[in-house]
Structures are given as C-alpha cells and as structure tokens.
Amino acid sequence: ILIAKPAIKNVADLMSKKGIKFTSTGPTAGRTIQILAVVSGLNLDAKIITGLSSGDTILAVMRGDADATIVTVGSAEKMVREGQATALFSSDKWRSKGKPDVPALTEVAKIPKERMEIVDLVSNVRAGHLIFGPPGMPADRIAFLRKTVTTILGQNDAIRDLTKALGYAPDLVPGEEYAKRAIYIKNNETRLIELIQSQL
C-alpha cells in the first residue's frame, strides 16, 4: 500500500506535486525498486531517501519529513485509521486482500499496458514469486524444475491455498515470458533503468 501525508488525498495530488520525497530502507531493497516502478509508471517528480530502518520510513512520513512510502497493509492500517496518513493505492495490479477498499494502481491511473508489464514484473520479484536459476543451468534441470512446479501448482489444494493467500488466482508464467518482459524494460524504459542505476 502506498501511503502519503494526509495533505496528499489522491493520486492527482501526488502527480501534481514537485520534488516528492519517498522513504525506503536500502537502495536496492524490494520496496525501493517498487517505488521506482511507481515513480516511472506515473511519471512523478520524485526522489527516494534511503538508509532508514523500516520503522523510520513510516515515521518520516508521519513527522512530515517525507511525503510518501510503500508499506504493508498492517503497517498502514493504524496510521490511516488515526488520520496520520492517506492510503492512496495498492502498488500492485490487484487490490490488497488485507485492505480491499483501497484501489489498485491500475484503477487510479491510466497506465499503458507496457508500463503495467513493469508493475507486474517488479511486484512479482518483490514478492518472491519468481524462481531463478544460475546462468547456464542444464536444460534437463530446467525441464525437471518446470515439471515439478507445474505439477504442484496443478493440484487443486495448492491453487486454493495460493489464491487464498494472495487474494487472486495465480498464473504460471514461463521464464521466457518474464525474460521477454525484462528485456522490454531494459530496451524501452530508460527512465526506470536510470532511476534504478541512480540507487546503486
């Protein structure tokens, strides 16, 4: 969930503000990468303050030292309830199961399909839904892993449990498809790449 100062009441406020200050933990943290995807997707004029503890990323917004950050639903709940922050949207493609009244990014902004590929890729990397192997992994091992994962996810109990945990039915996307999306980002999303490189 992306939360912001109470003065930022909606996405229009966020998009019209200059020099937005986001907070995050480390320059390459999953939260940072996800913020960068939002900044790129919404074409925001923003910078990220990193090097903070998880708690301090939230406190900075509460104190007014920063404008916004991305937090879990549990972290956002109390702040929103007590009027200390506004929950603007879920930074994924879907509404959060834990806070279904907060719209998804796709609902609050008209983002081209190509830009949503970024959100999809980043949200999956952040959430740990991708299975990676080392470069040069033998084809037979890749085939074995794919068969195993497909078999597990093909079981009704596994799909039911995943759907319950995620709040939406999962898709099994081949590695080549995600590689294609990553290559698209590398070749076409120069601003996102520059934003990521600026954090390194």
matplotlib code that plots the C-alpha trace (Angstrom):
import matplotlib.pyplot as plt

x = [0.0, 1.3, 0.7, 1.2, 0.8, -2.8, -2.5, -2.0, -5.5, -5.4, -3.3, -3.9, -2.3, 0.6, 1.2, 1.0, 3.5, 7.1, 10.0, 8.1, 10.2, 9.7, 11.4, 12.8, 15.3, 18.2, 19.0, 18.3, 15.6, 12.4, 10.5, 12.8, 12.5, 8.7, 8.7, 10.9, 8.4, 5.5, 7.6, 8.4, 4.8, 3.2, 6.0, 6.4, 8.9, 10.4, 13.5, 14.0, 15.5, 17.2, 19.3, 16.4, 15.1, 11.7, 10.0, 11.7, 10.5, 7.0, 7.8, 9.4, 6.0, 4.2, 6.5, 6.2, 9.9, 8.9, 5.8, 5.1, 6.3, 5.2, 4.2, 2.4, -1.3, -0.8, 1.6, -0.8, -3.9, -3.3, -1.9, -4.9, -7.4, -5.8, -5.7, -1.9, -1.7, -3.7, -3.8, -3.6, -3.5, -2.1, 1.1, 0.4, -2.0, -4.6, -6.3, -4.8, -6.7, -6.0, -7.4, -9.8, -11.3, -8.0, -7.9, -5.1, -2.7, -4.4, -7.7, -6.4, -4.1, -4.3, -1.0, -0.3, -0.1, 3.6, 4.0, 1.9, 4.5, 6.9, 4.5, 3.8, 7.5, 8.5, 5.7, 6.5, 10.2, 9.5, 7.0, 9.3, 7.0, 9.8, 12.1, 15.6, 18.4, 22.1, 23.2, 24.0, 21.7, 21.5, 18.3, 17.3, 17.4, 15.2, 12.8, 12.7, 12.0, 9.3, 7.6, 7.8, 6.4, 3.7, 2.6, 2.5, 0.5, -1.7, -3.1, -6.4, -5.3, -2.2, -4.2, -6.8, -4.2, -2.3, -5.5, -6.5, -3.1, -2.7, -6.3, -6.3, -5.8, -2.1, -0.8, 2.1, 4.2, 7.2, 10.6, 10.9, 7.9, 9.3, 12.7, 10.9, 9.3, 12.6, 14.3, 11.4, 12.0, 15.8, 15.3, 12.4, 12.1, 15.2, 13.9, 13.2, 16.7, 18.3, 16.3, 17.5, 21.1, 21.0, 20.3, 23.4]
y = [0.0, 3.5, 5.9, 9.6, 12.7, 13.5, 16.6, 14.3, 13.0, 11.3, 10.3, 13.7, 15.4, 13.1, 13.6, 17.4, 17.7, 18.6, 17.0, 14.3, 12.6, 8.9, 6.8, 3.4, 1.1, 0.3, 1.5, -2.0, -3.1, -4.6, -1.6, 0.8, -1.0, -1.0, 2.8, 3.4, 1.4, 3.7, 6.8, 5.7, 4.5, 7.7, 9.9, 11.5, 14.2, 12.4, 11.2, 8.4, 8.8, 5.5, 4.2, 4.2, 1.4, 0.0, 1.8, 5.1, 5.1, 5.3, 7.8, 10.2, 10.4, 10.8, 13.6, 15.4, 14.9, 12.9, 12.7, 9.0, 5.4, 1.9, -0.3, -3.5, -3.4, -4.0, -1.0, 1.3, 0.3, 2.2, 5.3, 5.6, 4.9, 7.7, 10.2, 10.3, 9.2, 8.5, 5.1, 6.0, 2.7, -0.8, -0.6, -4.0, -4.7, -6.0, -4.7, -5.9, -8.7, -7.2, -3.8, -4.3, -0.8, 0.7, 0.7, -0.9, 1.2, 0.2, 1.7, 5.1, 5.9, 5.2, 3.3, 1.8, -1.9, -1.8, 0.1, -2.5, -5.1, -3.2, -3.2, -6.9, -7.8, -5.7, -6.9, -10.5, -10.0, -8.2, -10.8, -13.7, -15.3, -16.0, -19.0, -18.2, -20.5, -19.7, -18.8, -21.9, -24.3, -27.5, -27.9, -31.2, -29.5, -26.6, -29.1, -31.0, -27.9, -26.7, -30.1, -30.2, -26.6, -27.2, -30.5, -28.8, -25.8, -28.1, -29.6, -28.1, -27.8, -25.8, -23.4, -23.0, -22.2, -19.8, -18.0, -17.6, -16.3, -13.9, -12.8, -13.6, -16.7, -17.1, -17.6, -19.8, -17.8, -19.4, -18.0, -17.0, -14.7, -12.9, -12.7, -11.0, -8.5, -7.8, -7.3, -4.9, -2.9, -2.8, -1.6, 0.8, 2.0, 4.2, 6.3, 3.3, 1.9, 5.3, 5.5, 2.1, 2.8, 6.0, 4.0, 1.8]
z = [0.0, -0.9, 2.0, 1.9, 4.1, 4.9, 2.7, -0.3, -0.6, -4.0, -7.0, -8.7, -5.7, -5.8, -9.6, -9.4, -6.5, -7.4, -5.6, -3.8, -1.2, -0.7, 2.0, 1.9, 3.6, 1.2, -2.3, -3.8, -1.4, -2.9, -1.6, -3.3, -6.7, -6.3, -5.5, -8.6, -10.7, -9.4, -10.0, -13.5, -14.2, -13.0, -14.3, -10.9, -10.0, -7.0, -5.1, -2.6, 0.8, 1.7, 4.6, 7.1, 9.2, 8.3, 11.2, 10.3, 6.7, 8.2, 11.0, 8.5, 6.7, 10.0, 11.0, 7.7, 6.8, 3.7, 1.5, 1.0, 1.2, 0.5, 3.5, 4.2, 4.9, 8.6, 8.9, 7.0, 9.0, 12.2, 10.5, 8.2, 11.0, 13.2, 10.3, 10.2, 6.6, 3.5, 1.8, -1.9, -3.7, -3.8, -5.8, -7.4, -10.3, -7.8, -4.7, -1.5, 0.1, 3.5, 2.5, -0.3, 0.0, -1.3, -5.1, -7.1, -9.1, -12.3, -11.1, -10.1, -13.1, -16.8, -17.3, -20.8, -21.0, -21.5, -18.2, -16.4, -17.5, -15.2, -12.3, -12.9, -13.1, -10.1, -7.9, -8.6, -7.9, -4.7, -3.5, -4.3, -6.8, -9.4, -9.4, -10.6, -11.6, -12.3, -15.9, -17.9, -15.9, -17.9, -19.9, -18.2, -14.8, -16.1, -17.5, -14.2, -12.2, -14.5, -14.5, -10.7, -10.2, -12.8, -11.1, -7.7, -9.0, -10.9, -7.7, -6.5, -2.9, -3.9, -6.2, -3.5, -0.8, -3.1, -4.1, -0.5, 0.5, -2.5, -2.9, -6.6, -8.7, -9.6, -13.1, -14.1, -16.4, -18.2, -17.6, -21.3, -20.9, -17.9, -19.6, -22.6, -20.2, -18.5, -21.9, -22.9, -19.8, -20.5, -24.0, -23.7, -20.1, -20.0, -17.1, -14.9, -15.7, -14.9, -11.6, -10.6, -11.6, -9.6, -6.4, -6.9]

ax = plt.figure().add_subplot(projection="3d")
ax.plot(x, y, z, "-o")
ax.set_aspect("equal")
plt.show()
